């Protein structure tokens, strides 16, 4: 009898679960929100009259231009309003269904009614819509320079409070880039345009004198405080009545609505942006920090965003985590990053500091802003302290070897210059220096890293655990932190919030909204099982008394071990064989060979040749009947390159299933370990673990409407990388029970979000569906419905999905001579909406809302069909629901049908005996993208999205992109019909 499989995602190859990490997509699924700013803003004018650019628009604001949208209502009259009880203050009003109200996605015509009702807390607070008009001004810097956002904020603050306070009464709000919003029209003259000139300090002030003296690593002196020229121009006037009509469902989402929402977001963020480090929607305080080493300090932050909802305007407040450079002496930061002892001379090339380590340190420190501060002396004041300079690179030698010629024609070393100009003797003259973009060079010991600077580089893998321990909070802890954050936000004390006429209802605490808990689908296993069906409870079940619905057959297999016999003894290897044989039989997998070849191999050899040789031995052992159908490989704990080689050999070169195990985890493993791994092996060998019972999800299994479910995703290279591709994936079900999937993966132009080859990929998947249905299931190819889940798309790109990807999907159907009805949804996890049980008795064992909790009213879009589904039970921290936006629906699904089938698909993820956070096809698409680098030959850096930013010329980038495209190998013909990615 197989034991209960442990709850949670089953181990991936080598015992891993589904990948946490992704390429650079602005965040990680199931991980932390992206906290790094997208670069310093510029005070610069833009296109007049259009919606302001604020880094991607506010959540819930989709950037739809005026005109008819792509949304469609369902046929027939809308259903009667739901009879469900409402939460206190709940809103379930339907939008105006007349044609003049246009949407991007499908217009909401009903609410779901299935499931039991449950009132829950959510991290939203009601705010009023201001009366009157909001005036939008462009901010134009006459010098046309890109300045840091923090300096931009200081410039506008000075303009309002000192340079022209009579013009800016009451105060205006500023987004740190190019947009100012005012609660009244500014007196700028008849053209509504005016230029202001001012300095940040009084020219006669002591600070100005100190600033001039502080400049000096190259002997330069300022002649006086810098004069800033800022020009304001009125570009739009927005009557806030449009926003009031929009949340009432009586107004299309046009540019005025978008600008109004953007303006209110700037209003609530203005005061925190002046007081704390910020990055568009979040700000961070040093009240709760954690030094995780490596020159990185974590800060607790607060996210806030104005969101339009049904019948009201809300502010979404959440906690987040910021990655900051460790403040202090740059010498200390550098040593901490490298994990060296506190001896600065370890950074001296002349004393053995490796060039490879210097370049590694340079990549980490490039861009960090530093102040020049002579040790033992008072820090600089005035502009020099407000505008630290960014590091360009590190010098290859120390201050005593770096020489330059001054204005008098005298050649000096940097160390000599600091002695003569600053009367300072450099203590560590052999240590590398900091070099700025101007070419100026400063000893590292004279550089100071100010507090609160965002670290925009990728977090090292060995720091992820520390980050998660700081970021993860249980639901009660997270809700308490949000409540405490309201004191820091202090909406009632913000003069900007008051002057714009906003009133935030934050004293009563988080909102209560109406949710429903959907019934879990019944899952079916093999008919010979002692327990052939199971209804999950709390999102979990187990394998006790169950055999796989469609077990695979293993005729021949081998075990290859890349550990020494001393570390992984022969008896350990035999335990692995016995453990698998026993579990194969327990779950129904037919295994003919109970004594497979066990071979120890040298990890420094050519893995493909070694696996091929052991496969030849298996062929001979079995009297030339065939080679192995399964290769089990035991790997050391740190073996990414070996894993790559094994997978490339199995998936791409040979077309044989491979299963990698961690030597540490499989040594003396318990039966539940083998049960979990068998979940993966069975589907890799062509089997099916479990299927949803037909009566549970009739929308998926209706024999009169054959359905294929697809999932699509895109993953991008690291920010700043050039010549590296993005990878796209498309997976699709091929069986009538929507539990068996095939996949296609491609490389495309880097950082392009829309899938360029979707038509070709869809044709490939549809042809595999056709073959499986006609040849394996012996059924006609009469596809009636496609349900397409798209992952990784921001709300501002919904229209692009409809305009660019939907036509490709339809074209693929036309090529195959079919006309199925298409339903397209976007599934999002990168949001800050959270739900919390009101009472402990209503929570699941982890303290979260129960699996199946769904919210489709109160906080959802005013006019479009969207919903939040919390389909899983996490192991500890607060669960994040998936946000579903229905963009297109020819099938006219009711809310209950579409929500039920989405929830059911969260239960057919083959690698786990629990429901997962997103539908299985979306999860699979994510995995296929994440393992795209395995399609390249082992040993190169092709496909590695974790590489640091690479700066190339345009020609070099194009050439490298073509190399990536040509080097990308498709999966083997024997593999393409199998779930090799599981």
Secondary structure, 3 states (H helix, E strand, C coil): CCCCCCCCECCCHHHCCCCCCCCCCCECCCCCECCCCCCCCCCCCCCCCCCCCCCCCCCCCCCCCCCCCCCCCCCCCCCCCCCCCCCCCCCCCCCCCCCCCCCCCCECCCCCCCCEEEEEEECEEEECCCCCEEEEEEEEECCCCCCCHHHHHHHHHHHHHHHCCCCCCCCCEECCCCEEEECCCCCCCCCCEEEEEEECCCCCCHHHHHHHHHCCCCCCCCCCCCEEEEEEEEEEEEECHHHHHHHCCCCCCCHHHHHHHHHHHHHHHHHHHHHCEEECCEEEEEEEEEEEECCEEEEEEEEEEEEEECCEEEEEEEEEEEEEECCEEHHHHHHHHHCCCCCHHHHEHHHCCCHHHHHHHHHHHCCCEEEECCCCCCCCCCHHHHCCEEEEEEEEEECCCCEEECCCCCEEEHHHHHHHHHCCCCCCCCEEEEEECCCCEEEHHHEEECCCCECCCCCCHHHHHHHHHHHCCCHHHHHHHHHHHHHHHCHHHCHHHHHCCCCECCCCCCEEEEEEECCCCEEECCCCCCCCEEECECCECCCCCCCCCECCEECCEEEEECCCCCCCCHHHHHHHHHHHHHHHHHHCCEECCCCCEEEECCCCCCHHHHHHHHHHHHHHHCCCCCCCCEEEEEECCCCHHHHHHHHHHHHHHHCCEEEEEEHHHHCCCCHHHHHHHHHHHHHHCCCECCEECCCCCHHHHCCCCCEEEEEEEEECCCCCCCCCCEEEEEEEECCCCCCCEEEEEEEECCCCCCCCCHHHHHHHHHHHHHHHHHHHCCCCCCCCEEEEEEECCCHHHHHHHHHHHHHHHHHHHHHCCCCCEEEEEEEECCCCCCEEECCHHHECCCCCECCCEEECCCCCCCCECEEEEECCCCCCCCCCCEEEEEEEECCCCCHHHHHHHHHHHCCCCCCECECCCCCHHHHHHHHHHHCHHHHCCCCCCCCCCCCCCCCCCHHHHHHHHHHHHHHCCCCCCCCCCCCCCC
